[in-house]
Amino acid sequence: MKPVRRRIRRHFGLTAKQVAVRSQRPWYFQVGVILILLGLGYFGAYLQFSSGHDKLGRLALENQTINTNLIRLERQLQIEQVAQTNLTKELKEVQDENIHLKEDLAFYKNMLNGKK
C-alpha cells in the first residue's frame, strides 16, 4: 500500500512537479487580432457613412424636386378654384339675366295679346 501512496504523493503532493498549462494565445497575438477587428469595424462604419452621405444628397435633391412640384400644383389648384368661383358668379349672373329676359318677353307677349 505504501508504494501506491508514494505514487499518489509524487503526482499530487507538495513535492509534485510544477507544470504550467496555458490555454491562451500570447498577448501580442490577442492585441493584433483586436487591432484587425477594430480596423474592420472602422472601415465598415466609414462605408456606411459615405454611402449614407451620398444617399442624403440624393434624397435632398428629390425632396427639393417634390417641393417644387407641390408648389406648382398648389398654384394650379388656386387658379382653378378662382376660375371655378368666377364661372359660378358668371353663371348666376347669366341665369338672372335669362330670368329677367323671360319676364320681359312674357310682358311683351301680354301686351301684344292684349291689342288683338
C-alpha positions as CSV (number, residue, x, y, z in Angstrom):
1,M,0.0,0.0,0.0
2,K,2.9,2.3,0.7
3,P,4.1,2.3,-2.9
4,V,0.7,3.4,-4.1
5,R,0.7,6.2,-1.6
6,R,4.1,7.3,-2.7
7,R,3.0,7.4,-6.3
8,I,-0.1,9.5,-5.4
9,R,2.0,11.9,-3.3
10,R,4.5,12.2,-6.1
11,H,1.8,13.3,-8.5
12,F,-0.4,15.3,-6.3
13,G,1.5,16.2,-3.2
14,L,3.7,19.2,-2.2
15,T,6.7,17.5,-3.9
16,A,4.9,17.1,-7.2
17,K,6.5,18.7,-10.3
18,Q,5.2,22.1,-11.2
19,V,3.6,22.1,-14.6
20,A,2.2,25.2,-16.4
21,V,-0.8,24.7,-18.7
22,R,-1.6,27.6,-20.9
23,S,-4.8,27.7,-22.9
24,Q,-4.5,31.3,-24.2
25,R,-2.6,32.8,-27.1
26,P,0.3,35.2,-26.5
27,W,-0.7,38.8,-25.6
28,Y,0.8,40.2,-28.9
29,F,-1.4,37.8,-30.9
30,Q,-4.5,39.0,-29.0
31,V,-3.6,42.6,-29.5
32,G,-3.1,42.0,-33.2
33,V,-6.5,40.4,-33.5
34,I,-8.1,43.2,-31.6
35,L,-6.5,45.8,-33.9
36,I,-7.6,44.0,-37.0
37,L,-11.2,43.8,-35.7
38,L,-11.1,47.5,-34.8
39,G,-9.8,48.3,-38.3
40,L,-12.5,46.3,-39.9
41,G,-15.2,48.0,-37.7
42,Y,-14.0,51.4,-38.6
43,F,-13.8,50.5,-42.3
44,G,-17.4,49.2,-42.2
45,A,-18.6,52.4,-40.4
46,Y,-16.8,54.5,-43.0
47,L,-18.5,52.7,-45.8
48,Q,-21.9,53.1,-44.1
49,F,-21.3,56.8,-43.5
50,S,-20.1,57.5,-47.0
51,S,-23.0,55.7,-48.7
52,G,-25.4,57.4,-46.2
53,H,-23.9,60.8,-47.2
54,D,-24.5,60.1,-50.9
55,K,-28.0,58.9,-50.2
56,L,-28.6,62.1,-48.2
57,G,-27.6,64.2,-51.1
58,R,-29.9,62.3,-53.5
59,L,-32.8,62.5,-51.0
60,A,-32.3,66.2,-50.5
61,L,-32.4,66.8,-54.3
62,E,-35.5,64.6,-54.6
63,N,-37.1,66.5,-51.7
64,Q,-36.5,69.8,-53.4
65,T,-38.0,68.4,-56.7
66,I,-41.1,67.2,-54.8
67,N,-41.4,70.6,-53.1
68,T,-41.2,72.4,-56.4
69,N,-43.9,70.1,-57.9
70,L,-46.1,70.6,-54.8
71,I,-45.8,74.4,-55.0
72,R,-46.6,74.3,-58.7
73,L,-49.7,72.0,-58.1
74,E,-50.9,74.3,-55.3
75,R,-50.7,77.3,-57.5
76,Q,-52.6,75.5,-60.3
77,L,-55.2,74.4,-57.7
78,Q,-55.6,78.0,-56.6
79,I,-56.0,79.2,-60.1
80,E,-58.6,76.5,-60.8
81,Q,-60.5,77.4,-57.7
82,V,-60.6,81.1,-58.6
83,A,-61.7,80.2,-62.2
84,Q,-64.4,78.0,-60.7
85,T,-65.6,80.8,-58.5
86,N,-65.7,83.3,-61.4
87,L,-67.5,80.8,-63.6
88,T,-70.1,80.2,-60.8
89,K,-70.6,84.0,-60.5
90,E,-70.9,84.5,-64.2
91,L,-73.4,81.5,-64.5
92,K,-75.5,83.1,-61.7
93,E,-75.5,86.4,-63.5
94,V,-76.4,84.8,-66.8
95,Q,-79.2,82.9,-65.2
96,D,-80.5,86.1,-63.5
97,E,-80.3,87.9,-66.9
98,N,-82.1,85.0,-68.6
99,I,-84.9,85.1,-66.0
100,H,-85.2,88.9,-66.5
101,L,-85.3,88.5,-70.3
102,K,-88.0,85.8,-69.9
103,E,-90.0,88.2,-67.7
104,D,-89.7,90.9,-70.3
105,L,-90.6,88.5,-73.1
106,A,-93.7,87.5,-71.2
107,F,-94.6,91.1,-70.6
108,Y,-94.3,92.0,-74.3
109,K,-96.3,88.9,-75.3
110,N,-99.1,90.0,-72.9
111,M,-99.0,93.5,-74.5
112,L,-99.4,92.0,-78.0
113,N,-102.1,89.6,-76.9
114,G,-104.0,92.5,-75.2
115,K,-104.0,94.5,-78.5
116,K,-105.7,91.8,-80.6
